[in-house]
Amino acid sequence: MTKKEKVRIILDLLLEHYGPTKCYLNHETPWQLLIATILSAQCTDDRVNIVTKDLFQKYTSVKDFAEANLAELEQDIRSTGFYHNKAKNIIACCQKLLMEYDGEVPSDLDALTSLAGVGRKTANVVRGNWYGIPSVVVDTHVKRVSNLLGLTTNQDPVKIEFDLMKIIPQESWIAINTQLIAHGRKICIARRPKCAECFLFPYCTGGQKLEKEKVKKG
């Protein structure tokens, strides 16, 4: 089996089991998605959704965030972790959106990554999920699962992103992000992967290696 054939089977199986899944962060506008994604760093999507439910009622525009009191915003987002940096970045990000983009969230990758607290992952979440621009998002789940499946051997998220873009058809870039996240949460769990239940196991070189090591250890 060629790598191209393997990728096609994996994509078909992911679509069959998870469908065209949507973004897990609740949002109604591009700026809400941008802020929610900044908050999601080192935090679960479920926790972010709990926080943003009240946060987006208190701050109802980019201007509200740009003019927010730093100490107050820190407390509003405290439970997402790293709240000092996140609050500072959100305020700076929204100030730049007002000053340079008339309060609108740009779709251009370079423009997005020029904003405070926005790296390639955050930018690609916005580009793919709001603007529908084919983008590969590499989070911890995508990194782990794609390595186990042998789709990449890199650990650096940017290198993984480019590896996946080379072997995955562009029309599947957006879907595979959330499908691999779903798989990482439901079956390929970091500390206790359910290899026996995994429909991708026949194509998972890393998973097969882990199982063989288990057998050797008895």
N, C-alpha and C positions, 0 to 999 in steps of 0.2 A: 504494500500500500504506500502510495506517495504521500508526502506531507500535505499536498493540496487536497487529496482525496480524504485524508484524515480530518482536515479542517472542515471540509464540507459535511462530513458525517457528524462531527461535534456540533456544528451550527444547526443542523437539522434536528438533532436530539434536544438541544437547548430550546429551540423554538417549540418543539413538540411538548416538552414538559413545563415550560414557563411562559410560552407565548411571547408576544411583543410587550414585555413589561414596561411600566412607566417609572418615572423618577420617584424615589421614595421620600423626597423632601416636599412637604406641603408648601405650595406657593400659588399666587394668583397673578403675579407680575414678574418681569425679569429682575427687578431690583430685589424683590423678596427672595427669589431663587438665589441670587448672588450672595445676599447676606446669610441666608440659611446654609449655603455651601461653605462660606467662611466659618460659620459656627460649627460645621460638621467635622472640622479637623480634630482628630483625636477624640471624637465623640460619636455616639450612635445617632442614627437618623431619628429613631424614636424619641430620644431625649431632646434633640433639636426641635422636632415637631411640637413637643410639649411646651418648650420655651417660646417658640415663635407664635404659638396660638395667642398668647397674651401680648407678646412683643409687637406684633404687627397691628394690634389694636391700639397700642399706646403710641407707636411711631407709625404714622400712616403714609409717609412719603419719604423720598430721598432727602428732602429738606429737613424733615424732622430728625433724621439720623445725623445729618451734617451739623445740626445745631444742638445735638444732645449733650447733656452734661456727662463728662467722662466717668466720674465716680458713680453716677446713677445708672448709666448704661452697664457698667461693670457688674453692678448688683443684679440688674435685669437678666444678664446672661451668665451669671456666676456658675450655674450648675452644668454648663457645657464645658467647663475646664479652660485653662489658659485664658481666662476672661480679661486679664489686663491687656494683653496683646490684641486679642480679638476686638475688644471695645475700641482701642486706639485705632486699629486698622479700619474698622467699620466707619468710624467718624471721618478719618482721612480719605477713605475710599469714596464716601458719599460727597464730601466736599469737592473732590476732584471731578466727580460726575456732574455736579452743579456748575463748576467753573469752566470745564472743558467740553462737556457733552450735553449741556442744557438739561441735566437731570436724567438723561436717557442712558441705558446700559448699552455700550457698543457691542457689536458682534465680532469685530476684528480681534484676532488672537493677541497681536502685539498691544493693541489698545487696552484690552482686558488685563493682560499681565503687567501693564504699567500702573495699575491700581493697587493701592496698599492692601496687603493680605491676599492678593490673587496670584496664584501660580498657574501652571498649565492645567492641573487637575480641575481647579475651580473654573477656569476659563472654559475648558472643554465641557464641563457640566452645563454651563449656561449656553454655550454654542449649540450643543447637541439637543438639549431638552427644551430650550425655548425657541431658538432660531432654526432648528432642524438641520444644522450644518453637520455633516458627518464628522464625528470626533470620537476618539478613543479616550476613555477616562480610566486611569489606573489608580485604584485604591488598594487597600490591603488584601481584599478578597480577590480582585482581578490579578494582582501580583502573585499571590499564592497559587491560585487555581491554574493560571496560565503557565506557571513554572512546572507544576505537577503534570500538566497535560503535555509538556514538552513543546509548547508554543514559543517559549523563550527560555534562555538560560541566564538572562540578566536579572539583577536585583534593583538596578536604578529605574525608577518609574518612567523617566523620559525615554530611556533606551527600550524599556518594555513597550511603551506606547508606539515607538517607531517599528519595533519588531512585529507587533500585532497588525499595524497598518500595512505592512508588507505582505502578510499572508492571509489576512481576512478581507473579503470583498467589501468595498466601501459602503455598500448598501446595508451591511450588517454591523457597522461600527457602533451606531447608537444603541441598537438592541442588545449587542453582546455585553455592553457595560452592565446593564441592570440584570441580565440573565446570569452572568458570572457572579454578581453580587448575591443574587437569589440562591444560586447553587452553593456559594460559600457559607451562607447563613443556614441553609436547610440541610445539606448533606456533607459538603467538604469543609466541615468545621475545623478551625485551626488546630485545636488540641485533641479533638476526638472525631476525626473524619470517619464517616459511615461508608467505608469502601464496599462493604458487602451489599449495601443498598444502592450503590452508585451506578446509574445507567451509562456513565462515561468511563467506568473502570476498564473495560476492554481496550480503551484508547489512552489510558492514563499511565504513562511510563513511571511517573513518580509514585503514584498510588500502588502500582504493582511492586515496586521496589520496597516500599514501606511494609507491605503485606509479607513479602519474602523475609524481611528482617524480623518481623514478628514471629514467623514460623521458626526461624533459626533460634530465637531466644526462648522458644517454647512457651 
